């Protein structure tokens, strides 16, 4: 595997991305591509680069990018996201985490745009629970405006973000808000919404099992949501 060109050689973000694209494509195994695409139900094109191989390439480039003050971390994530193969959206998400992108004011607008672009659970769930969740802990005054918008959206992926953004909050979950959002969407037939409702309640049951039990007794949820919600309840 070739080492990345140093900062003195590659100066623009465009050149940084181009070098990364070349390095990642060099790790492609075309024979792995069909299975990867089938797992995602044919929704996305893959190069055939496994996670471990992708992360090895990232280990060479991410430290350089983090040290280069001339690079805009959000624009870099956007450039990766726009690449046509799914592995680059995965790289973009790893970069968001490495650069703690949720700490940047206004980054919520970008998270929303990525949720809506090439939407599927593999990207949406990360954006919701890690990036959006992290953003609202950092900028709590912005939370209600965005969540109200997503909760009322006709796009179920945005509904799912409203349900899942507190997934990692543990004892910091705003339970009144979570239950209100669930009440809004509990009658939806969409699988990803019913699954998200159960998932959110299941995580909450790890810290507040009694509260979840009380809610389940009064809420009329789908069988899928209940099965997910009660996995850790005795």
ZIVEN-V373409 format. One record per pair of residues at least 12 apart in sequence whose ideal C-beta (glycine too) atoms are under 6 Angstrom apart, sorted by the first residue. I is the first residue (numbers start at 0). J is the second residue. D is the distance in whole Angstrom. If there is no record, write none. Layout:
i/j/d
I/J/D
I/J/D
This chain:
i/j/d
3/18/6
3/59/5
3/60/5
4/18/6
6/67/6
12/70/6
16/78/5
19/60/5
22/56/5
23/48/6
23/56/5
26/48/5
26/52/4
27/46/4
27/47/5
27/48/5
28/47/4
29/47/5
31/47/4
32/45/5
32/47/4
43/85/4
44/84/6
45/84/6
45/85/5
46/84/5
46/86/5
48/86/5
53/86/6
57/93/6
61/97/5
72/98/4
73/106/6
73/109/6
76/91/5
76/94/5
76/95/5
79/91/4
80/113/6
88/122/6
92/125/5
95/130/6
101/130/5
101/133/4
101/134/4
102/137/6
107/134/5
110/126/5
110/130/5
110/131/5
113/126/6
114/126/5
114/156/6
114/160/6
118/156/5
123/156/5
127/160/4
127/163/4
127/164/5
128/163/5
128/166/4
128/167/6
131/160/6
131/164/5
132/164/5
132/167/6
146/161/5
149/161/4
150/180/5
150/183/6
155/189/5
155/192/6
158/184/6
158/192/6
159/191/6
159/195/5
161/180/5
162/180/6
162/195/4
162/199/5
163/195/5
166/202/5
169/206/5
170/206/5
172/203/6
178/214/6
181/196/5
185/220/5
193/221/5
193/223/4
193/224/5
196/224/4
197/224/4
197/227/2
197/228/5
198/227/6
200/228/4
201/227/5
201/228/5
201/230/5
204/231/5
204/232/5
208/232/6
